[in-house]
Amino acid sequence: MPNSPEGKITANLPSRNFDTTLAFYDGLGFRLAWRSEGWMIVEKVGMKVEFFPHPDLDPEESWFSACLRLPDVEPLHNEWSQQGISTDTTAIPRLTAITEPTDTAPRMFYLVDPDGSLWRVIEDKDI
């Protein structure tokens, strides 16, 4: 689109407890950027994630998700693998192995946070 403005999109995800959410994302290298009773923002190298309170959320019923696109997913996967996050396919939170690309999906891995939000971390060489 000609003359379209550049910008950033940030994910908005639920949190049952901001302290628990902050501790988890802090372990992933995110730092607190802003917090009030009704909103929290964490950031890591220009990436921002915003959280709203949802104390009654059942993590096993959560349908919230976000995508993170990177030119190479391996360095971030290696970093997050050092945090001791479960790799069990039913655990919450959990971290999967990197999947290789197929005809229908790019190379990626998945992270599920303590509130059941699904992250698709997608390799996108065009970034």
C-alpha positions as CSV (number, residue, x, y, z in Angstrom):
1,M,0.0,0.0,0.0
2,P,1.5,3.3,-0.9
3,N,2.0,5.8,1.9
4,S,0.9,3.4,4.6
5,P,2.4,4.2,8.0
6,E,4.9,1.8,9.6
7,G,4.1,0.5,13.0
8,K,4.2,-2.4,15.5
9,I,1.6,-4.7,16.6
10,T,1.8,-6.0,20.2
11,A,0.0,-9.0,21.6
12,N,-2.6,-8.6,24.3
13,L,-2.9,-11.6,26.5
14,P,-4.7,-12.6,29.7
15,S,-3.1,-13.0,33.1
16,R,-4.6,-14.6,36.1
17,N,-2.0,-13.0,38.3
18,F,0.4,-10.3,37.2
19,D,3.2,-11.4,39.6
20,T,3.1,-15.0,38.3
21,T,3.0,-13.8,34.7
22,L,5.9,-11.3,35.2
23,A,8.0,-14.0,36.9
24,F,7.5,-16.4,33.9
25,Y,8.2,-13.8,31.2
26,D,11.1,-12.4,33.2
27,G,12.7,-15.9,32.9
28,L,12.3,-15.6,29.2
29,G,14.2,-12.3,29.1
30,F,11.3,-9.8,29.1
31,R,11.5,-6.9,31.5
32,L,8.6,-4.9,33.0
33,A,7.9,-1.7,31.1
34,W,4.7,-0.6,32.7
35,R,2.2,-1.9,35.2
36,S,-1.1,-0.8,36.9
37,E,-3.9,-2.8,38.4
38,G,-5.6,-3.1,35.0
39,W,-2.7,-3.5,32.6
40,M,0.9,-4.8,32.4
41,I,3.5,-4.4,29.6
42,V,6.7,-6.4,29.3
43,E,9.3,-6.0,26.6
44,K,12.4,-7.7,25.2
45,V,14.6,-6.1,22.5
46,G,11.7,-4.2,20.9
47,M,9.1,-6.9,21.4
48,K,6.2,-6.0,23.6
49,V,3.6,-8.1,25.2
50,E,0.6,-6.6,27.0
51,F,-1.5,-8.3,29.7
52,F,-4.9,-7.7,31.0
53,P,-6.3,-9.2,34.2
54,H,-8.4,-12.4,33.8
55,P,-8.4,-14.0,37.3
56,D,-11.1,-16.6,36.5
57,L,-9.3,-17.9,33.3
58,D,-8.9,-21.7,33.2
59,P,-5.6,-22.2,31.4
60,E,-6.7,-25.5,30.0
61,E,-9.7,-23.8,28.3
62,S,-7.7,-20.8,27.0
63,W,-8.0,-20.0,23.4
64,F,-5.7,-16.9,23.5
65,S,-2.7,-16.9,21.2
66,A,0.0,-14.8,19.6
67,C,2.6,-15.1,16.9
68,L,6.2,-14.0,17.0
69,R,8.0,-14.0,13.7
70,L,11.8,-14.1,13.6
71,P,14.3,-14.6,10.8
72,D,15.8,-17.5,12.8
73,V,13.9,-19.2,15.6
74,E,16.8,-21.3,16.8
75,P,18.6,-18.7,19.0
76,L,15.5,-17.9,20.9
77,H,14.5,-21.5,21.3
78,N,18.0,-22.3,22.6
79,E,17.7,-19.4,25.1
80,W,14.2,-20.4,26.3
81,S,15.1,-24.1,26.5
82,Q,17.5,-23.1,29.3
83,Q,14.6,-22.1,31.6
84,G,13.5,-25.6,32.5
85,I,10.1,-25.2,30.9
86,S,8.3,-28.6,30.5
87,T,8.4,-30.2,27.1
88,D,5.5,-32.5,28.1
89,T,2.8,-32.1,25.4
90,T,0.0,-31.6,28.0
91,A,1.9,-29.4,30.5
92,I,1.1,-25.8,31.2
93,P,3.5,-24.0,30.7
94,R,5.3,-25.9,28.0
95,L,7.9,-25.5,25.3
96,T,8.0,-27.6,22.2
97,A,10.9,-28.6,20.0
98,I,11.4,-26.8,16.7
99,T,9.4,-28.3,13.9
100,E,10.8,-28.4,10.4
101,P,8.9,-26.7,7.6
102,T,6.3,-28.6,5.7
103,D,4.2,-27.8,2.6
104,T,1.7,-26.1,4.9
105,A,3.7,-24.7,7.8
106,P,7.0,-22.9,8.3
107,R,9.7,-23.9,10.7
108,M,8.5,-23.0,14.2
109,F,8.1,-23.9,17.8
110,Y,5.4,-23.4,20.4
111,L,5.3,-21.9,23.9
112,V,2.3,-22.1,26.2
113,D,2.5,-19.7,29.1
114,P,1.2,-20.3,32.6
115,D,-2.2,-18.9,31.7
116,G,-2.6,-21.2,28.7
117,S,-1.8,-18.6,26.0
118,L,-0.3,-20.2,22.9
119,W,2.7,-18.6,21.2
120,R,3.6,-19.7,17.7
121,V,7.3,-18.7,17.2
122,I,7.6,-18.7,13.5
123,E,10.7,-18.5,11.3
124,D,10.2,-15.9,8.6
125,K,13.3,-15.2,6.5
126,D,11.6,-12.1,5.0
127,I,11.8,-10.1,8.2
